[in-house]
């Protein structure tokens, strides 16, 4: 898949800070840190999608997460970013697609990894899954395209 196709429908990007601690003995970001990058991105993304989200009342849990590595990411990467978008919105869950990119020497976009996760909305008190609230659906549709409404 071309880089242009991989970037389709990503409306949100967050700069990534690559830390010395993220490196492994080969001098590139260790695979375990991509899940942390996804988590950091999710926090910024969900606040951008729904600025009034009450994290003490409404929450989701990760039911599934995966990552495909495409090109090593190094400490000296130029403008590393993580892109996120909602790729599926169900009754009690939603999927987020991720893309980790940087800029090459000629300004081209380099894709380092892609991934996805499934989030299930839960009631904090009962720890049971609940329907995605209408206010969250409305917030998602305001930012995302291609989901229908």
C-alpha positions as semicolon CSV with decimal commas, in nm:
position;residue;x (nm);y (nm);z (nm)
1;X;0,000;0,000;0,000
2;X;0,134;0,343;-0,088
3;X;0,212;0,600;0,181
4;X;-0,059;0,826;0,038
5;X;-0,321;0,551;0,075
6;X;-0,205;0,475;0,428
7;X;-0,252;0,840;0,528
8;X;-0,608;0,861;0,393
9;X;-0,866;0,992;0,641
10;X;-0,625;1,075;0,921
11;X;-0,747;1,413;1,049
12;X;-0,549;1,414;1,374
13;X;-0,173;1,406;1,430
14;X;0,017;1,448;1,755
15;X;0,394;1,509;1,774
16;X;0,589;1,224;1,934
17;X;0,882;1,275;2,163
18;X;1,125;0,991;2,110
19;X;1,329;0,939;2,423
20;X;1,673;0,786;2,463
21;X;1,501;0,531;2,688
22;X;1,289;0,413;2,392
23;X;1,594;0,283;2,204
24;X;1,709;-0,076;2,200
25;X;2,057;-0,217;2,138
26;X;2,007;-0,180;1,760
27;X;1,960;0,196;1,793
28;X;1,594;0,211;1,698
29;X;1,271;0,238;1,897
30;X;1,199;-0,091;2,069
31;X;0,872;-0,251;1,963
32;X;0,715;-0,228;2,310
33;X;0,718;0,152;2,298
34;X;0,481;0,167;2,002
35;X;0,198;0,057;2,233
36;X;0,294;0,344;2,463
37;X;0,290;0,583;2,165
38;X;-0,059;0,453;2,080
39;X;-0,170;0,519;2,439
40;X;-0,024;0,870;2,441
41;X;-0,190;0,941;2,108
42;X;-0,526;0,809;2,234
43;X;-0,522;1,051;2,526
44;X;-0,462;1,354;2,305
45;X;-0,698;1,227;2,037
46;X;-0,992;1,160;2,270
47;X;-0,950;1,504;2,428
48;X;-0,954;1,657;2,078
49;X;-1,259;1,452;1,974
50;X;-1,455;1,521;2,291
51;X;-1,313;1,813;2,496
52;X;-1,590;1,780;2,756
53;X;-1,528;1,408;2,819
54;X;-1,553;1,332;3,192
55;X;-1,279;1,073;3,245
56;X;-1,395;1,008;3,602
57;X;-1,740;0,905;3,479
58;X;-1,690;0,759;3,132
59;X;-1,418;0,517;3,034
60;X;-1,322;0,252;2,788
61;X;-1,098;-0,053;2,807
62;X;-0,877;-0,196;2,535
63;X;-1,019;-0,525;2,406
64;X;-0,764;-0,573;2,126
65;X;-0,452;-0,398;2,002
66;X;-0,206;-0,470;1,723
67;X;0,088;-0,310;1,549
68;X;0,256;-0,368;1,212
69;X;0,615;-0,244;1,191
70;X;0,726;-0,109;0,854
71;X;1,047;0,091;0,893
72;X;1,270;0,148;1,192
73;X;1,220;0,468;1,392
74;X;1,538;0,623;1,527
75;X;1,615;0,892;1,782
76;X;1,714;1,138;1,509
77;X;1,384;1,106;1,316
78;X;1,255;1,439;1,183
79;X;0,910;1,548;1,300
80;X;0,789;1,211;1,435
81;X;0,412;1,203;1,476
82;X;0,131;0,965;1,551
83;X;-0,191;0,988;1,353
84;X;-0,521;0,853;1,482
85;X;-0,870;0,811;1,347
86;X;-1,184;0,620;1,434
87;X;-1,207;0,343;1,175
88;X;-1,523;0,173;1,309
89;X;-1,799;0,285;1,543
90;X;-2,012;0,006;1,684
91;X;-2,283;-0,017;1,947
92;X;-2,057;-0,075;2,251
93;X;-1,714;-0,039;2,098
94;X;-1,507;0,153;1,847
95;X;-1,183;0,094;1,662
96;X;-0,895;0,338;1,635
97;X;-0,642;0,321;1,352
98;X;-0,287;0,446;1,418
99;X;0,000;0,552;1,197
100;X;0,349;0,652;1,314
101;X;0,529;0,876;1,063
102;X;0,826;1,107;1,027
103;X;0,979;1,318;0,750
104;X;1,261;1,196;0,529
105;X;1,554;1,399;0,402
106;X;1,358;1,515;0,098
107;X;1,046;1,596;0,300
108;X;0,868;1,275;0,204
109;X;0,655;1,103;0,466
110;X;0,803;0,785;0,609
111;X;0,560;0,536;0,763
112;X;0,721;0,352;1,053
113;X;0,423;0,157;1,187
114;X;0,049;0,117;1,158
115;X;-0,186;-0,032;1,410
116;X;-0,534;-0,059;1,546
117;X;-0,715;-0,108;1,874
118;X;-1,069;-0,189;1,981
119;X;-1,207;0,007;2,276
120;X;-1,514;-0,106;2,469
121;X;-1,711;0,158;2,659
122;X;-1,770;0,059;3,021
123;X;-1,969;0,185;3,316
124;X;-1,710;0,276;3,582
125;X;-1,922;0,157;3,875
126;X;-2,053;-0,174;3,739
127;X;-1,752;-0,255;3,518
128;X;-1,998;-0,367;3,251
129;X;-1,997;-0,272;2,885
130;X;-2,247;-0,007;2,782
131;X;-2,355;0,153;2,457
132;X;-2,139;0,428;2,310
133;X;-2,312;0,742;2,443
134;X;-2,487;0,963;2,188
135;X;-2,279;1,265;2,292
136;X;-1,961;1,071;2,207
137;X;-2,105;0,957;1,873
138;X;-2,188;1,320;1,791
139;X;-1,838;1,433;1,891
140;X;-1,676;1,162;1,676
141;X;-1,886;1,252;1,370
142;X;-1,780;1,617;1,407
143;X;-1,411;1,525;1,365
144;X;-1,419;1,215;1,150
145;X;-1,520;1,172;0,790
146;X;-1,619;0,858;0,609
147;X;-1,805;0,699;0,900
148;X;-2,157;0,802;0,803
149;X;-2,396;0,926;1,069
